Amino acid sequence: MSRPRRFARIIVVYVASLVITVAMLVWWIIAVLPYHWAVLTGGSVLLGLLIVGLTFQLAHALGERNYSRRQEEFVSNITHEMKSPLAAIKLHAQTLEQVAPDDEQQSVHFILQSVARMETLVDNVLESSRLIARKRRTPLAPTALRPFFTSYFDEARRMVESRGLAFAAEVDTQATVLASDDGLRRVMTNLVENAVRFSHKGGEIRCRVADAGAAVRIEVEDDGIGIPRHELTKIFDRFYQIGREISGRRGGTGLGLAIVAALVKEMNGEVKAMAIDGKPGTRFVVTLPLTESAS
């Protein structure tokens, strides 16, 4: 459960408990006062202790929320500061790549790969912090999906095939949705990289974009190790990672799919993960509503 939802539930429980407690106290005074002073006194003390306990619980929840907010701000600030040295390392490594002798090219290439991984990690942490703070990156705008995905799949194909996997893509839509290019690109990149991470060399990543009534259906499917059915509803939770016996040493931070879910929600869509009946692998399905003019 996310922290905002958990905090809202605590508030609701506190207010409801307080109302019930006060109602019980009023009833206690009216019903018992004329007959049993001792019972009234003991009951009033117990009800008072209940109110104090509920107030303490609320204060604890407020303190936890404030601490969590400060922690998120600290992580966001530190992560943002990492972007400058990473950019400097990348620039110098790219310069070395142009002049380094052949026997040093592998080392330079490794540096550039490591910088790229760090840049992805930094971007994911920053995006996760932004989504938790509910700050919109850019306003949503009508986005034509065919030109976007035609361009994106050309880039994704090179990345997937460089990992020893086949890539198949189909774009069967002329639809327009409310989205941001950057948000949509991040959704697709996280889904495709997730599919690559859990696939074996020689496998295939399949993507399809097609109309589905008043929405567009975007699928990313792999034939990798798959995800246990009982974990399919949990994988969009922040920091959640599937069991080590399944994921092995594939790494990851548990942020990618949480970011996907939050970005899709920003676009008024839905995302689901499902097992493929009778086959290994996982299918992710994103549905985005058409713009009013397109529907």
N, C-alpha and C positions, 0 to 999 in steps of 0.2 A: 504494500500500500504506500502511495506517495505521502511525503510529509504534510503538504497542504490538506489532503483529504483526511489524514490521521488527526491533524490538529482540529479540523472542522468537526470531526466526530466527537472529539473530547469536549469541545464547546457545547455541542448539542446535548451530550450526556450530562454535562455539568448543569446546564440550565434546566433540563427536564428533572434532574434529581433535586435541584434546589426548589423548584415549583412544588414537586410532590412532598418534599420535606416540610415546607411552609404550610401546605394544605393539611398535612398530618398534624402539625403543631397546633393549628387553629382548631381542628376537630378535637384534638386531645384536650385542649383548654375548655372547649364548650361541653364535651361529653363527660370529662373526668373531674373538672374543677369542683363541682358541688359535692363530690363524694370522697375522693381519695387524694389528699394533698401529697402524701408520700409517693404515690404512684405517679402523680403529675410531675413532681420534682425530678424523679428518676428518669422518666420519659423525656422531659425537657432537656436534661443533661445529655442523654444519649443522642437526641436529635441535634443538639448543639455540636456535639463531637462529630456527628456525620457531616454537618455543614463545614466545620473546620477541616475535616479530612478531604472533602471535595474541593475546597478552596486551595488547600495545599497541592492537590493533584493538578489543578488548573495552573497554579503558579509554576509548578515543575514543568508542565507542558510549555508554558510561555518561555521559560528559561531555556529549554531544549530547542525551541524554535529559533530564539535569538542566537544561540550558540551555533546552530546549524547554518543560519544565514551568514554569520561572520566567517564561518569555516568555508562556505561556498565562495564568498567574496575573496578570501585569502587565496584559495586555490585558483580562482579565476585570474587574480592579479599576478600571481607567480607564473602561471602558465602563459599569460600574455607577455610577460617580460622575457620568456624563453624564445619568443619569435625572433627577436633581433639577433642574438648570437647564432641561432640556427640559420638565419638568412646569410650571415657573414660566412659561416662554415660552408654553406652551399655555394656561395659565390666564389670563394677561394678554391674549393674542390673542382668547380667547373672550369676555372682558369687553369688549374693543374692538369685537368683532363686534356686540355689542348696541347700542352707542352711536355707532359710526362713521357718518358720512354716506355716502350711496350711492356717491359717486365714490371712496371709500376702501375700500369693501367688497371689491373685487377684490384689493387688496393684503393685506388681513387674511386673506382666504380663501387666498391664496398662502402666507402664513406658516403657517397651520394645516395645509395640505397638506405643506409642507416638514417641519414638526414630526412629522407622522404618518409620513413616510418615514424620518426619523431614529429615531423610536421603534421602527419595524420593524427597522431595521438594528441598533440596540442590542440589542433582544430576540433577534435571530438570533445575534449574537456571543455573548451570555450563554448562550443555549441550546446553542450549539456547544461552548463551553468546558465546560459542565456535562456534556454527553454524552461529551466526550473524557475528563473526569475520572471518568466512570462513576458519577456521583452521581444517584440516582433522584429525580425531582422529587416525585412523590406515589405512594403505593402504587396498584397497579392494582386496579380494582373492577369488578364486573359492571355493564356499561353497555348499556342497551337502545338499539338503533340507530335504530329508527323515530322516536321522539320527538326524539332528538338531531339526526338529519339533516333532519327536517321543519323544525325551528327554524333549523338552520344554512343550509339552502338558501334560506330566505327572506332571510337576511342577504346571502348570496353573490349572489343575483339582483340586489339593488340595486347592489352594487359592480360586477358585470359589466356590467349594462345602462348604468351611468353612464359606462362606457368605450366605449360605442358598439357593444357586442356583444350577441348574443342568448344566452339561457341556458335550458337544458332540463334538468330533473332528474326522476329516477324513483326511488322508494324501494319496493322489493318484498321486504321482509324483516320478520320479527318477531323476529329473532335478538338474542341477548345475547352480548357478548364481554367479555373482560378488557381494560380500557383505562382511560385517564383522560380526562375531558372536555377538559381543557386540551391534552393531548397530541394527541388526535384532532382537535381544532379546529385546532391548529397544522399538522398533517399536511395537512388539507384546504385550509387557507388558502394554504399554500405551493404546493400543486399547482394550485389554481385561479388564483392570481396568476401562476404560471409559464405557465399556458395563456394567460392574458390578455396577458402580455408578448410572447408570440410569435405572437399572432394579429393579423390585419388588421381594421380597422373594418368592421362589417357581417358579420363571421364569427359563429360560434356555439361556445359551450362546453357540452359535454354531460356530465352526471354520472349515474351509475346505481349503486344499491346493491341487491344481490340475493344470495340464498342460493346456495351452491355446494358441496353435500354437507356435509361437516363444517366448512365455513368460510363466511365471508361475503366476497363479491367487491365491491370498491369501485372504480369506474372514473371517471377524469376524462379527457375526450377533447376535442381541439380540431381545427380544420381550418386551422391556421396554417401557418407555414413549414416545420415538421417538423424532425427531427433526423436527420442521416446515420446509417445503420445501424451504421457502425464506431465511432460515438461513444455508442451507446445504453448500453453496459456501463460507460462512464466517467463519466456525468453525475452519479452519486451519490457520486463522490469529492469530498472537501472542497476547496473553492476551484476546482474544475474548471469551465471555461466552454467552450461549444462555439465553433467557429471564428468569427472576426470576420466572415468573409464570409457566415456564416449569421446570426449574432446582430446584426450591425450595431452600432448605438449603443444597444441596449436596456438596457445596464447590468446591474446585479446584482453580487453578491459571490461567487457560487459556493458559498454556504452553505445555501440553501433546500432543495435536493434532498438534500444530505448530512444535514441535520437530519431530513428525512422518512424517509430510510433508517434512521437510528439510532433514531428514535422508533418506527417500525414494528417494528424488531427488539426493542425493549423490550417491545412488546405481543405478542411471539412470532409475528409475522407476516412477510410478505414483500412487497416492492414491485418491480415491473418496469416498464420503459418499452419500448414497441414502436412500430414504424412501422405505419401503416394501409395495407394493401395496396391499391394502385390509387387512393389518395386522398392529398391533402396532410394534414399534421397529425401529432399524436402521441397515443398512448393510454397513460396510466399506470394500472396495475392494482395495487391493494393487496388482499392476502388476509389475513384475520384468523381464527384458529380460534375456533369456538364454545366457550363455557364448557361444562364437563362436564355441568351440569344441563340445558343447552340442546341438547346433542348426544345 
